[in-house]
């Protein structure tokens, strides 16, 4: 079974939906409001609701800003976490009020712009020559990756704030009502769907499906990960990352809200319930579980798994056993994004437009840069040594580490 996974290089009522959106958006504001309710990691000298102030650092790595492009506005009102997608030297980015743009990765030159009448809150995803994005009204639009020409449109049952996954001749769309709907990549014809009930209270985030050979891996708002057959959506296995425990709905929040990460034959997933797990992807057999985790995706290097806790503390875990090797509390309550691996560093953004590079070895601050004064919510994306970050004001900025 292991050989099947090649190694990688690096409908609920309207009133109920409105009520749920109000609660989860309140929890998703720039200061990571859900974490501040409990006052995690506060001291007598700190107010539990205030972010930690940044301290001066002595940089050990230089950071160069390459280019910046205005993608469009609208994300700041939604509490979603839009991020760009990259393929074949092109960056594809979408905005609620800006359509979709294709940008040259190296130069930042805009290659094409699809002006849309849709509120594109989810995406984009890229693959098989397509760029696909979804909207608040459940519309899904597929574009030709080379030209930006519209290929087809489809409709799903709920708003889309996650990037569609594209591969295996299909487009996999996860809507915020817990449903995964699959379309033929060439025609847009619906093939199958799978549904999971969503808890009353959950994190408002962007959990895209992850694809493996014949598998679709989906993180759920009830703290589980499920593996579906890519051809017909049949569940193959299910594994709990965190349990829904506690007396209140807030206590029971256990969302696996970051896309599961497939590294070789091992699947990594993290939960708002402060748990991270490694799973044998073909069988669903748990390999290890850690008591450190968060709602965003896991960043995986050669020997580290890096996660951001709901309160903003960043943890470096042993990739093979899950033990915590280091923690960085210097970003507590700063609305910290999920991490990405950028060279020998873990990269995160915060609510005030700062980016922070942490040493993978020990979690120490190595570099810092600022890209405007607006919050980052989506995790950075790193391709070919270039880090891409998109803030809630629609600014897409590229950075490279110096020599």
C-alpha positions as a Markdown table, in Angstrom:
| # | Residue | x | y | z |
|---|---|---|---|---|
| 1 | Unk | 0.0 | 0.0 | 0.0 |
| 2 | Unk | 2.8 | 2.4 | 0.8 |
| 3 | Unk | 4.0 | 2.5 | -2.8 |
| 4 | Unk | 0.7 | 4.0 | -3.9 |
| 5 | Unk | 1.7 | 7.3 | -2.3 |
| 6 | Unk | 4.7 | 8.7 | -4.1 |
| 7 | Unk | 7.0 | 11.0 | -2.1 |
| 8 | Unk | 6.4 | 14.7 | -2.5 |
| 9 | Unk | 9.0 | 17.4 | -3.1 |
| 10 | Unk | 8.8 | 19.6 | -0.7 |
| 11 | Unk | -28.6 | 22.9 | 4.7 |
| 12 | Unk | -29.5 | 24.6 | 7.4 |
| 13 | Unk | -32.2 | 27.2 | 7.7 |
| 14 | Unk | -31.4 | 30.8 | 6.8 |
| 15 | Unk | -31.9 | 32.2 | 10.4 |
| 16 | Unk | -29.7 | 29.5 | 11.9 |
| 17 | Unk | -27.0 | 30.1 | 9.2 |
| 18 | Unk | -27.1 | 33.9 | 9.9 |
| 19 | Unk | -26.8 | 33.3 | 13.6 |
| 20 | Unk | -23.9 | 30.9 | 13.2 |
| 21 | Unk | -22.1 | 33.2 | 10.8 |
| 22 | Unk | -22.4 | 36.1 | 13.4 |
| 23 | Unk | -20.8 | 34.0 | 16.1 |
| 24 | Unk | -18.0 | 32.5 | 14.1 |
| 25 | Unk | -17.1 | 35.8 | 12.4 |
| 26 | Unk | -16.9 | 37.4 | 15.9 |
| 27 | Unk | -14.5 | 34.6 | 16.8 |
| 28 | Unk | -12.4 | 35.1 | 13.7 |
| 29 | Unk | -11.5 | 38.8 | 14.0 |
| 30 | Unk | -7.9 | 40.0 | 13.9 |
| 31 | Unk | -7.1 | 39.4 | 17.5 |
| 32 | Unk | -8.2 | 35.7 | 17.4 |
| 33 | Unk | -11.2 | 36.4 | 19.5 |
| 34 | Unk | -12.1 | 32.8 | 20.2 |
| 35 | Unk | -8.8 | 32.3 | 21.9 |
| 36 | Unk | -9.1 | 35.4 | 23.9 |
| 37 | Unk | -12.4 | 34.3 | 25.5 |
| 38 | Unk | -10.5 | 31.9 | 27.6 |
| 39 | Unk | -7.6 | 34.2 | 28.2 |
| 40 | Unk | -5.0 | 31.6 | 27.3 |
| 41 | Unk | -1.4 | 32.2 | 28.2 |
| 42 | Unk | -2.1 | 35.4 | 30.0 |
| 43 | Unk | -0.2 | 36.7 | 33.0 |
| 44 | Unk | -1.1 | 39.1 | 35.8 |
| 45 | Unk | 0.6 | 41.9 | 33.9 |
| 46 | Unk | -1.3 | 41.2 | 30.6 |
| 47 | Unk | -4.8 | 41.8 | 29.7 |
| 48 | Unk | -6.2 | 38.5 | 28.3 |
| 49 | Unk | -7.7 | 40.2 | 25.3 |
| 50 | Unk | -4.6 | 42.1 | 24.1 |
| 51 | Unk | -2.1 | 40.8 | 21.7 |
| 52 | Unk | 1.5 | 40.4 | 22.8 |
| 53 | Unk | 3.6 | 43.4 | 21.7 |
| 54 | Unk | 6.5 | 42.6 | 19.4 |
| 55 | Unk | 10.0 | 42.9 | 20.7 |
| 56 | Unk | 13.0 | 43.9 | 18.7 |
| 57 | Unk | 14.9 | 41.0 | 17.2 |
| 58 | Unk | 18.4 | 40.7 | 15.6 |
| 59 | Unk | 17.7 | 39.2 | 12.2 |
| 60 | Unk | 19.8 | 36.2 | 11.1 |
| 61 | Unk | 18.3 | 36.1 | 7.6 |
| 62 | Unk | 17.6 | 38.9 | 5.2 |
| 63 | Unk | 14.2 | 39.3 | 3.5 |
| 64 | Unk | 13.7 | 40.9 | 0.1 |
| 65 | Unk | 10.3 | 42.1 | -1.1 |
| 66 | Unk | 9.9 | 41.3 | -4.8 |
| 67 | Unk | 6.6 | 42.7 | -5.9 |
| 68 | Unk | 3.0 | 43.5 | -4.8 |
| 69 | Unk | -0.3 | 43.3 | -6.7 |
| 70 | Unk | -3.7 | 44.6 | -5.7 |
| 71 | Unk | -6.1 | 41.6 | -6.2 |
| 72 | Unk | -9.3 | 43.2 | -5.0 |
| 73 | Unk | -11.3 | 43.9 | -1.9 |
| 74 | Unk | -14.0 | 42.2 | 0.2 |
| 75 | Unk | -12.3 | 39.5 | 2.3 |
| 76 | Unk | -12.0 | 41.6 | 5.4 |
| 77 | Unk | -15.8 | 41.5 | 5.9 |
| 78 | Unk | -16.1 | 37.7 | 5.7 |
| 79 | Unk | -13.6 | 36.1 | 8.1 |
| 80 | Unk | -12.4 | 33.7 | 5.4 |
| 81 | Unk | -8.8 | 33.0 | 4.6 |
| 82 | Unk | -8.1 | 33.4 | 0.9 |
| 83 | Unk | -4.7 | 32.3 | -0.4 |
| 84 | Unk | -3.2 | 32.2 | -3.9 |
| 85 | Unk | -2.5 | 29.0 | -5.9 |
| 86 | Unk | 0.6 | 28.4 | -8.0 |
| 87 | Unk | 1.3 | 26.3 | -11.0 |
| 88 | Unk | 3.7 | 26.4 | -13.9 |
| 89 | Unk | 5.3 | 29.6 | -12.9 |
| 90 | Unk | 2.0 | 31.5 | -12.5 |
| 91 | Unk | 0.2 | 32.7 | -9.4 |
| 92 | Unk | -3.6 | 32.6 | -9.4 |
| 93 | Unk | -5.4 | 34.8 | -6.9 |
| 94 | Unk | -9.1 | 35.7 | -6.3 |
| 95 | Unk | -11.0 | 38.4 | -4.4 |
| 96 | Unk | -14.6 | 38.9 | -3.4 |
| 97 | Unk | -14.7 | 42.1 | -5.3 |
| 98 | Unk | -11.9 | 41.6 | -7.9 |
| 99 | Unk | -12.4 | 38.5 | -9.9 |
| 100 | Unk | -9.4 | 36.2 | -10.6 |
| 101 | Unk | -5.9 | 37.2 | -11.8 |
| 102 | Unk | -3.0 | 35.3 | -13.2 |
| 103 | Unk | 0.4 | 36.7 | -12.3 |
| 104 | Unk | 3.9 | 35.8 | -13.3 |
| 105 | Unk | 5.6 | 34.4 | -10.2 |
| 106 | Unk | 9.0 | 35.9 | -10.8 |
| 107 | Unk | 8.1 | 39.4 | -12.0 |
| 108 | Unk | 4.6 | 40.1 | -10.6 |
| 109 | Unk | 3.3 | 41.0 | -14.0 |
| 110 | Unk | -0.5 | 40.5 | -14.4 |
| 111 | Unk | -1.0 | 38.1 | -17.3 |
| 112 | Unk | -4.8 | 38.1 | -17.4 |
| 113 | Unk | -7.8 | 39.2 | -15.3 |
| 114 | Unk | -11.2 | 37.6 | -15.2 |
| 115 | Unk | -13.7 | 40.2 | -14.1 |
| 116 | Unk | -16.5 | 38.3 | -12.4 |
| 117 | Unk | -20.0 | 39.2 | -11.3 |
| 118 | Unk | -19.7 | 36.6 | -8.5 |
| 119 | Unk | -18.5 | 37.2 | -5.0 |
| 120 | Unk | -15.5 | 34.8 | -5.2 |
| 121 | Unk | -14.8 | 34.0 | -1.6 |
| 122 | Unk | -13.4 | 30.5 | -2.1 |
| 123 | Unk | -10.3 | 29.9 | -4.1 |
| 124 | Unk | -8.8 | 29.7 | -6.4 |
| 125 | Unk | -7.7 | 26.1 | -6.9 |
| 126 | Unk | -5.5 | 25.1 | -9.9 |
| 127 | Unk | -4.8 | 21.9 | -11.8 |
| 128 | Unk | -5.4 | 20.0 | -15.1 |
| 129 | Unk | -5.2 | 23.3 | -17.0 |
| 130 | Unk | -8.1 | 24.8 | -14.9 |
| 131 | Unk | -8.4 | 27.6 | -12.3 |
| 132 | Unk | -11.6 | 27.2 | -10.2 |
| 133 | Unk | -13.1 | 29.5 | -7.6 |
| 134 | Unk | -16.4 | 29.5 | -5.7 |
| 135 | Unk | -18.6 | 32.2 | -4.3 |
| 136 | Unk | -20.8 | 33.2 | -1.4 |
| 137 | Unk | -23.9 | 32.2 | -3.3 |
| 138 | Unk | -22.6 | 28.7 | -4.1 |
| 139 | Unk | -21.6 | 29.4 | -7.7 |
| 140 | Unk | -18.5 | 27.7 | -9.0 |
| 141 | Unk | -16.6 | 29.0 | -12.0 |
| 142 | Unk | -13.9 | 27.2 | -14.0 |
| 143 | Unk | -11.4 | 29.1 | -16.1 |
| 144 | Unk | -8.8 | 28.2 | -18.6 |
| 145 | Unk | -5.5 | 28.5 | -16.8 |
| 146 | Unk | -3.6 | 29.8 | -19.8 |
| 147 | Unk | -6.1 | 32.5 | -21.0 |
| 148 | Unk | -8.6 | 33.1 | -18.2 |
| 149 | Unk | -11.5 | 32.3 | -20.5 |
| 150 | Unk | -14.5 | 30.8 | -18.8 |
| 151 | Unk | -15.0 | 27.1 | -19.4 |
| 152 | Unk | -18.1 | 26.3 | -17.3 |
| 153 | Unk | -20.2 | 27.2 | -14.2 |
| 154 | Unk | -21.8 | 25.0 | -11.6 |
| 155 | Unk | -23.8 | 25.4 | -8.4 |
| 156 | Unk | -23.4 | 23.9 | -4.9 |
| 157 | Unk | -25.7 | 23.9 | -1.9 |
| 158 | Unk | -23.8 | 26.4 | 0.3 |
| 159 | Unk | -21.3 | 29.2 | 0.3 |
| 160 | Unk | -17.8 | 28.3 | -0.8 |
| 161 | Unk | -14.9 | 29.8 | 1.2 |
| 162 | Unk | -12.4 | 27.0 | 0.6 |
| 163 | Unk | -10.3 | 26.5 | -2.5 |
| 164 | Unk | -11.5 | 23.7 | -4.8 |
| 165 | Unk | -9.1 | 20.8 | -5.3 |
| 166 | Unk | -8.5 | 19.8 | -8.9 |
| 167 | Unk | -7.0 | 16.4 | -10.0 |
| 168 | Unk | -7.9 | 12.9 | -11.2 |
| 169 | Unk | -10.1 | 14.5 | -13.9 |
| 170 | Unk | -12.4 | 16.0 | -11.3 |
| 171 | Unk | -13.0 | 19.3 | -9.4 |
| 172 | Unk | -13.7 | 18.8 | -5.7 |
| 173 | Unk | -15.6 | 21.6 | -4.0 |
| 174 | Unk | -16.2 | 21.8 | -0.2 |
| 175 | Unk | -19.1 | 24.2 | 0.8 |
| 176 | Unk | -19.6 | 25.6 | 4.2 |
| 177 | Unk | -22.6 | 23.3 | 4.9 |
| 178 | Unk | -20.2 | 20.4 | 5.2 |
| 179 | Unk | -20.8 | 19.0 | 1.7 |
| 180 | Unk | -18.2 | 17.9 | -0.8 |
| 181 | Unk | -19.5 | 18.1 | -4.4 |
| 182 | Unk | -17.5 | 16.7 | -7.4 |
| 183 | Unk | -17.6 | 17.9 | -11.0 |
| 184 | Unk | -16.1 | 16.6 | -14.2 |
| 185 | Unk | -13.2 | 18.8 | -14.9 |
| 186 | Unk | -13.8 | 19.0 | -18.6 |
| 187 | Unk | -17.6 | 19.5 | -18.7 |
| 188 | Unk | -18.6 | 20.7 | -15.2 |
| 189 | Unk | -21.1 | 17.9 | -14.9 |
| 190 | Unk | -21.8 | 16.8 | -11.3 |
| 191 | Unk | -20.5 | 13.4 | -10.5 |
| 192 | Unk | -21.1 | 12.7 | -6.8 |
| 193 | Unk | -21.4 | 14.4 | -3.5 |
| 194 | Unk | -20.7 | 13.5 | 0.2 |
| 195 | Unk | -22.2 | 15.3 | 3.2 |
| 196 | Unk | -21.3 | 15.8 | 6.8 |
| 197 | Unk | -23.4 | 17.5 | 9.4 |
| 198 | Unk | -21.8 | 20.7 | 10.7 |
| 199 | Unk | -21.9 | 21.6 | 14.5 |
| 200 | Unk | -23.8 | 24.6 | 15.6 |
| 201 | Unk | -20.6 | 26.5 | 16.4 |
| 202 | Unk | -17.4 | 26.1 | 14.3 |
| 203 | Unk | -14.5 | 28.0 | 13.0 |
| 204 | Unk | -15.1 | 30.0 | 9.8 |
| 205 | Unk | -12.3 | 28.8 | 7.7 |
| 206 | Unk | -11.0 | 27.4 | 4.4 |
| 207 | Unk | -10.6 | 23.6 | 4.6 |
| 208 | Unk | -10.0 | 22.4 | 1.0 |
| 209 | Unk | -10.0 | 18.7 | 0.3 |
| 210 | Unk | -6.5 | 17.1 | -0.2 |
| 211 | Unk | -6.0 | 14.6 | -3.0 |
| 212 | Unk | -4.0 | 11.3 | -3.0 |
| 213 | Unk | -3.8 | 8.4 | -5.4 |
| 214 | Unk | -7.5 | 7.4 | -5.6 |
| 215 | Unk | -8.3 | 9.3 | -2.3 |
| 216 | Unk | -9.9 | 12.5 | -1.2 |
| 217 | Unk | -9.1 | 13.5 | 2.3 |
| 218 | Unk | -11.5 | 15.9 | 4.1 |
| 219 | Unk | -11.1 | 17.6 | 7.5 |
| 220 | Unk | -14.4 | 18.0 | 9.3 |
| 221 | Unk | -15.8 | 20.5 | 11.8 |
| 222 | Unk | -16.5 | 17.7 | 14.3 |
| 223 | Unk | -12.8 | 17.1 | 14.7 |
| 224 | Unk | -12.5 | 14.1 | 12.3 |
| 225 | Unk | -10.7 | 13.4 | 9.0 |
| 226 | Unk | -12.3 | 11.2 | 6.5 |
| 227 | Unk | -10.9 | 9.5 | 3.4 |
| 228 | Unk | -13.3 | 9.2 | 0.4 |
| 229 | Unk | -12.9 | 7.2 | -2.8 |
| 230 | Unk | -12.0 | 9.8 | -5.5 |
| 231 | Unk | -14.2 | 8.0 | -8.0 |
| 232 | Unk | -17.5 | 7.7 | -6.2 |
| 233 | Unk | -17.2 | 9.4 | -2.8 |
| 234 | Unk | -17.5 | 6.2 | -0.8 |
| 235 | Unk | -16.0 | 6.6 | 2.7 |
| 236 | Unk | -13.0 | 4.4 | 3.1 |
| 237 | Unk | -11.9 | 5.3 | 6.6 |
| 238 | Unk | -12.4 | 7.9 | 9.4 |
| 239 | Unk | -10.1 | 9.1 | 12.2 |
| 240 | Unk | -10.7 | 11.5 | 15.0 |
| 241 | Unk | -8.0 | 14.2 | 15.4 |
| 242 | Unk | -9.7 | 15.7 | 18.5 |
| 243 | Unk | -12.8 | 14.9 | 20.5 |
| 244 | Unk | -15.7 | 17.2 | 20.9 |
| 245 | Unk | -15.7 | 17.6 | 24.7 |
| 246 | Unk | -16.9 | 20.1 | 27.2 |
| 247 | Unk | -20.0 | 21.6 | 28.7 |
| 248 | Unk | -20.4 | 24.5 | 26.2 |
| 249 | Unk | -20.4 | 24.6 | 22.4 |
| 250 | Unk | -17.3 | 26.8 | 22.5 |
| 251 | Unk | -15.5 | 24.1 | 24.6 |
| 252 | Unk | -16.6 | 21.4 | 22.1 |
| 253 | Unk | -15.1 | 23.2 | 19.1 |
| 254 | Unk | -12.7 | 20.8 | 17.5 |
| 255 | Unk | -12.6 | 21.8 | 13.8 |
| 256 | Unk | -10.0 | 20.3 | 11.5 |
| 257 | Unk | -10.1 | 23.5 | 9.5 |
| 258 | Unk | -6.8 | 23.4 | 7.6 |
| 259 | Unk | -6.4 | 21.2 | 4.6 |
| 260 | Unk | -4.8 | 17.9 | 5.6 |
| 261 | Unk | -1.2 | 17.6 | 4.3 |
| 262 | Unk | -0.1 | 14.4 | 2.5 |
| 263 | Unk | 3.7 | 13.8 | 2.8 |
| 264 | Unk | 4.6 | 10.5 | 1.2 |
| 265 | Unk | 2.2 | 8.0 | 2.7 |
| 266 | Unk | 1.6 | 10.0 | 5.9 |
| 267 | Unk | -1.3 | 12.4 | 6.3 |
| 268 | Unk | -1.0 | 15.2 | 8.9 |
| 269 | Unk | -4.0 | 17.1 | 10.3 |
| 270 | Unk | -4.5 | 19.6 | 13.1 |
| 271 | Unk | -7.5 | 20.6 | 15.1 |
| 272 | Unk | -8.9 | 23.7 | 17.0 |
| 273 | Unk | -9.1 | 21.3 | 19.9 |
| 274 | Unk | -5.3 | 21.6 | 20.3 |
| 275 | Unk | -4.5 | 18.3 | 18.7 |
| 276 | Unk | -2.3 | 17.3 | 15.8 |
| 277 | Unk | -2.1 | 13.8 | 14.4 |
| 278 | Unk | -0.2 | 11.8 | 11.8 |
| 279 | Unk | -2.1 | 9.0 | 10.0 |
| 280 | Unk | -1.1 | 6.3 | 7.7 |
| 281 | Unk | -3.0 | 7.6 | 4.6 |
| 282 | Unk | -3.9 | 4.3 | 2.8 |
| 283 | Unk | -5.3 | 2.6 | 5.9 |
| 284 | Unk | -6.3 | 5.4 | 8.3 |
| 285 | Unk | -4.2 | 3.9 | 11.1 |
| 286 | Unk | -3.1 | 6.5 | 13.6 |
| 287 | Unk | 0.7 | 6.9 | 13.9 |
| 288 | Unk | 1.0 | 9.5 | 16.6 |
| 289 | Unk | -1.0 | 12.3 | 18.3 |
| 290 | Unk | 0.2 | 15.5 | 19.9 |
| 291 | Unk | -1.5 | 17.8 | 22.4 |
| 292 | Unk | -0.5 | 20.8 | 20.4 |
| 293 | Unk | -2.5 | 22.0 | 17.4 |
| 294 | Unk | -4.8 | 24.5 | 15.9 |
| 295 | Unk | -7.5 | 25.0 | 13.2 |
| 296 | Unk | -5.0 | 25.8 | 10.4 |
| 297 | Unk | -3.0 | 23.4 | 8.2 |
| 298 | Unk | 0.2 | 21.7 | 9.3 |
| 299 | Unk | 3.5 | 22.8 | 7.7 |
| 300 | Unk | 5.8 | 19.8 | 7.1 |
| 301 | Unk | 9.6 | 19.9 | 6.6 |
| 302 | Unk | 12.1 | 17.1 | 6.4 |
| 303 | Unk | 12.0 | 16.5 | 10.2 |
| 304 | Unk | 9.5 | 19.0 | 11.7 |
| 305 | Unk | 5.7 | 19.5 | 11.7 |
| 306 | Unk | 4.9 | 23.1 | 12.6 |
| 307 | Unk | 1.4 | 24.2 | 13.9 |
| 308 | Unk | -0.1 | 27.4 | 15.2 |
| 309 | Unk | -2.4 | 27.0 | 18.2 |
| 310 | Unk | -5.7 | 29.0 | 18.5 |
| 311 | Unk | -4.0 | 31.5 | 20.8 |
| 312 | Unk | -1.1 | 32.2 | 18.4 |
| 313 | Unk | 1.6 | 30.2 | 20.0 |
| 314 | Unk | 3.6 | 28.4 | 17.3 |
| 315 | Unk | 4.9 | 24.8 | 18.0 |
| 316 | Unk | 7.6 | 22.8 | 16.3 |
| 317 | Unk | 6.8 | 19.0 | 16.6 |
| 318 | Unk | 9.0 | 16.0 | 15.8 |
| 319 | Unk | 7.6 | 14.9 | 12.5 |
| 320 | Unk | 8.2 | 11.2 | 13.3 |
| 321 | Unk | 6.8 | 11.1 | 16.9 |
| 322 | Unk | 4.8 | 14.2 | 17.5 |
| 323 | Unk | 6.7 | 15.4 | 20.6 |
| 324 | Unk | 7.0 | 19.2 | 21.0 |
| 325 | Unk | 10.6 | 20.3 | 20.3 |
| 326 | Unk | 10.0 | 24.0 | 20.8 |
| 327 | Unk | 7.3 | 26.6 | 21.2 |
| 328 | Unk | 7.3 | 30.3 | 20.3 |
| 329 | Unk | 4.9 | 32.3 | 22.5 |
| 330 | Unk | 6.1 | 35.7 | 21.2 |
| 331 | Unk | 3.1 | 36.0 | 18.9 |
| 332 | Unk | 0.3 | 35.1 | 21.4 |
| 333 | Unk | -3.1 | 36.6 | 20.5 |
| 334 | Unk | -1.7 | 38.3 | 17.4 |
| 335 | Unk | -4.2 | 36.5 | 15.1 |
| 336 | Unk | -1.4 | 34.3 | 13.7 |
| 337 | Unk | -1.8 | 32.4 | 10.5 |
| 338 | Unk | -1.1 | 28.7 | 9.9 |
| 339 | Unk | 2.6 | 28.3 | 9.0 |
| 340 | Unk | 4.5 | 27.5 | 5.8 |
| 341 | Unk | 8.0 | 26.2 | 5.4 |
| 342 | Unk | 10.3 | 28.7 | 3.7 |
| 343 | Unk | 13.8 | 27.3 | 3.4 |
| 344 | Unk | 15.1 | 26.6 | 6.9 |
| 345 | Unk | 12.3 | 28.6 | 8.5 |
| 346 | Unk | 8.6 | 28.5 | 9.5 |
| 347 | Unk | 6.8 | 31.5 | 8.2 |
| 348 | Unk | 3.6 | 33.0 | 9.7 |
| 349 | Unk | 1.7 | 36.3 | 9.3 |
| 350 | Unk | -0.3 | 38.2 | 11.9 |
| 351 | Unk | -3.2 | 40.6 | 12.4 |
| 352 | Unk | -1.0 | 43.8 | 12.0 |
| 353 | Unk | 0.5 | 43.0 | 8.6 |
| 354 | Unk | 3.8 | 41.5 | 10.0 |
| 355 | Unk | 5.5 | 38.4 | 8.7 |
| 356 | Unk | 7.7 | 36.4 | 11.0 |
| 357 | Unk | 10.4 | 33.8 | 10.0 |
| 358 | Unk | 11.1 | 31.3 | 12.8 |
| 359 | Unk | 14.1 | 28.9 | 12.8 |
| 360 | Unk | 12.9 | 25.4 | 12.3 |
| 361 | Unk | 15.7 | 24.2 | 14.6 |
| 362 | Unk | 14.6 | 26.0 | 17.7 |
| 363 | Unk | 11.7 | 28.4 | 17.0 |
| 364 | Unk | 13.7 | 31.5 | 17.5 |
| 365 | Unk | 12.8 | 34.6 | 15.5 |
| 366 | Unk | 15.1 | 34.9 | 12.5 |
| 367 | Unk | 13.5 | 37.6 | 10.4 |
| 368 | Unk | 10.6 | 40.0 | 10.2 |
| 369 | Unk | 9.0 | 42.1 | 7.4 |
| 370 | Unk | 5.8 | 44.1 | 7.0 |
| 371 | Unk | 3.5 | 44.1 | 4.0 |
| 372 | Unk | 1.0 | 46.9 | 4.8 |
| 373 | Unk | -1.1 | 47.2 | 7.9 |
| 374 | Unk | -3.9 | 44.8 | 7.2 |
| 375 | Unk | -4.3 | 41.4 | 8.7 |
| 376 | Unk | -3.2 | 38.1 | 7.1 |
| 377 | Unk | -5.6 | 35.3 | 7.6 |
| 378 | Unk | -4.6 | 32.8 | 5.0 |
| 379 | Unk | -1.4 | 30.9 | 5.4 |
| 380 | Unk | 1.6 | 31.9 | 3.3 |
| 381 | Unk | 2.3 | 29.9 | 0.1 |
| 382 | Unk | 5.9 | 29.1 | -0.8 |
| 383 | Unk | 6.9 | 28.0 | -4.3 |
| 384 | Unk | 10.4 | 28.0 | -5.8 |
| 385 | Unk | 11.8 | 29.8 | -2.8 |
| 386 | Unk | 9.3 | 32.7 | -3.1 |
| 387 | Unk | 6.8 | 33.3 | -0.3 |
| 388 | Unk | 3.4 | 34.7 | -1.3 |
| 389 | Unk | 1.0 | 36.3 | 1.2 |
| 390 | Unk | -2.4 | 37.8 | 0.6 |
| 391 | Unk | -3.9 | 40.2 | 3.2 |
| 392 | Unk | -7.6 | 40.9 | 3.9 |
| 393 | Unk | -7.4 | 44.1 | 1.8 |
| 394 | Unk | -6.5 | 42.1 | -1.3 |
| 395 | Unk | -2.8 | 42.9 | -1.5 |
| 396 | Unk | -0.7 | 40.0 | -2.8 |
| 397 | Unk | 3.0 | 40.3 | -2.0 |
| 398 | Unk | 6.0 | 38.2 | -2.8 |
| 399 | Unk | 9.1 | 37.8 | -0.7 |
| 400 | Unk | 12.4 | 36.0 | -1.1 |
| 401 | Unk | 15.1 | 35.2 | 1.4 |
| 402 | Unk | 18.5 | 36.8 | 0.9 |
| 403 | Unk | 21.7 | 34.9 | 0.5 |
